[in-house]
Amino acid sequence: MILAGALTGEVIEYLKNKDTVLIPVGSFEQHGNAAPLACDTIIPVRLCAAAGMKTYTAVTPAVTFGMSENHMGFPGTVTLQPDTLSAVARDISASLYVHGFRKIIFLSGHGGNRSPITDGLRSASEECPEADLRYLPYWKLPGVVDKQRKLFCPDPGYHVTVTEVSMVWHLMGIEMPVFERMKYPPEPPAGAVISRNKWKELYPDGGSGSDLKYVSEEKGKELFNFLVNSLCFYLKALEKDHSR
């Protein structure tokens, strides 16, 4: 159920039988010339909508802006401060909890959101003692790593990944633009904190760690459909686990 279009009475009826809700969360940041600024939001929005319809799970509007400080050297990027994003996650969770939602899942399309949102959920857990609060990047869904390796390549990359570029143009429903199928410089070391200026210096074309020669809109469609089914499986398993 798409909550943005639901009536109050419909939410009341939903909560008589289910208490799960999906919150798509992404970012608004540069993806070079290979993908749109909202790439990391478009994918989880469409994924939540498709899986929500199949499993009759409530879906909120997206949190479109994320923590994207390291991409601020590129025009168009909008970032939230970590404390702001944490507060947004906390307030959304607490609001939904008041109304009876107990399984609250932030499905993310942007890796930089992890620490701020998990901090926000940790804070919300004090106000929501009976809630199961989760932060879930879509690439952590069951079977996704193996599937993307088989479809594309062993490593889809770090930023402006082969998989997200392939999926977003399938989802946009318009012709993929012509862009250089370049191989980006290697990704930064794990845990490295890179400033906006340093990112621009290291990755002048925007992307990191991926090889765009593997991009395929057809394979992007196949991966997206796999993600939908995997999210449906995840939601059904969650419901089953809580029913014990």
N, C-alpha and C positions, 0 to 999 in steps of 0.2 A: 504494500500500500504506500503510495507516494503521499507523505504527510502534507506537503505544500498544497495539495489539492483536496485534502480530506476535510470533511465537516467535523465539528466537535462530537456529534453523536456517533459518527463512524469510528472515531478514535476510542470512544467509550466502549463500543461494541468489540473493537479489536482487542482491547485490554482485558476483556472478559475471558479470552481464550489464549492470548499470547502476550509476552512482555519483552520481546526482542526488538531491537531497533538498530538500523545501520546508519552511520554518519559518514558519508564520503568526505575525505579531506585530501587536499592536494596542495598546489602552489601556483603562483603566477610569476614565472621566471623564464629567462632566456633558454632556448634550446637551439641556439645557433640558427642556421637557415634550414634545418632539417625538420623542425616540428614547431607548433604554435606555442605561445606563452602559457596557455592553460593546459598544456599536454598532461601534466601530472594531476589535473583535476578532471579533465574530460574522461579519462580511463576509469577511475573509481566511480564517477557518477553513473556512467553507462553500465558498469559492472554491477553496482548496487541495484540499479533500476531493473536490470534483467533478472538477477537472482531474486530480488524482492518479489517480482511478479510471479516467478515460478514457485516460490515457497510461501507466498503471502506473508512477507515480512515487511514491517514498516521501514521506510527510508526517509530521512530528513533531507532538506536542501544541503548543498555542499558547503564546507568551509574552504573557500576558494584560495585564500591567501595563506601562505605557510612561512616557515623560517628559511629565507633565501638570501641571507646577508652576503654570502660569498659570490652571488651572481649580480650584485648591484652595480658592477662595472659595465653592465650591458643595458641599453635603454629598454624600457618597458617592464623590467622586473619590479615587483612590489614585495617587500618583506615585512613580516611582523617580528617584533622583538620576542625572544624566547618567553619572557614573563607574560607577554600579551597572549601568545598562543596557548600557554599553560592555563591562563585564566579563562580563555574561551572554552577550552576543553572541559575545565572544571565546571563552568557555569552551564554549559550545554548538558553535561551529565547530571548535575544537580536538578536542573529544570525537568528533565525527562523522568528522573527518579520520583519527583514529587507526584507526577501523574500516574505512576505505577509501572513504568518501564524498569526492568531489572537486569536484562542482558543487553548491555550497551556497547556497541562495537564501532570503533573508529577505523574505517577501512581506508588506508593511506596509499596515495600514489607517489609520495615524495619522501625519500629517506631522511631528509633534514628535519622532518617533523617528529621524529621518534622521541628524542629526549624531552622537548617541551611538552608534548602531549602525554607521555607517560608520567611526567612530573605533575601535570594537571590532573590526571586520573588518580594518582596517589593522594593528592589533596582532596579530590572529590570523594574518595573512599571513606573519609572521616564523616562526611555528611550523608553518605549513601551506604550504610552498613550491610544491607542485604544485596547490593548490586554486584554483578559480575561485569567489571569494566575492562575492556580490552582495546589495545592498539594492535592493528593487524595490517602490515604492508601486503599488498596483493601478491607480491612475488614470494611470500612465505606460505601461501595456500598449498594444500597437499598436492604433491606431484608436479608443481610448476617448474622447479629447477630442472628436473629430468626432461620435461616436455620441451622447454625452451632450448635446451642443449641439443635435443634430437632435431628440432625444427630449424634452428639457426646456426649456432656455433657454441663452443664450450663456454665462452664468457661474453655475455651480451654488452658488457661495458659498465661504466660507473655513472656518467651523466650524458644525456642524449644517447640513450641505449638503443641498440638494434631493435629490441622488442617493443619499446614504447613508441619509437618512430613508426614501426610497422603497424602497430595496433591503432595509433591515433589517426592515421590517414584512412584506414578502413572505417573507423568510427565517424570521421568527419563527412564521409560520403561525397567527397569531391576529389578531383584528380590530384594525385600526389605531385607537388611542385618539383621542378628540376633542381637538384642540389648536388654539390660535389660529394661523391661517395668516398670520402676521405677516411683515413685511419687516424684517430685522435692520439695525442700523446698519452703515455701510461697514466693511470689513475694515481692520486696521491697515496702516501702510506696510510694504512689503517689508523684511524684516530687523529689524523692530522687536521688541525684547524687552519683554514686558509682564508686570508682576508680577501676582500673584493679586488683590491689592486693586484695581489699575488695571483689570484685566479686568472685575471685578465692577462697577466704576464705569461703564466704557464700554459693557458688554454685560450689563445687569442681567437680561435674559431668557436669557442663556447663549450665543446664537448670534451669528455675525458674517458679514456680507456676502452672505447668501442671502435669497431671497424664497420663503417656504413655500407660496405659492399654487400653485407649480408641482409640488408633491409629488404623486406618483401611484404607487400600489402596482403597478398594471398595468405602467407604464413601468419601474418598479424591477425587476420580473421580467424584462422584455426586456433591460434593461441588464445585469443579473446574468448572464443566459445568454450575452450577448455577451462579457462578461468571462471566463467559463469557456472559451469557444472561443478567445479571444485568448490566454489563458494556455496553453492546449494548443498553439497555434501557436508561442508563445514557447519552450516547452519542447522542442518538436520541432526548432525552428531551432537551439536551443542544442546539442542532441544531434548534429545534423548538422554544426554548426560544429566541434565537438570531434572528430568522427570523421575529419576531413580530415587 
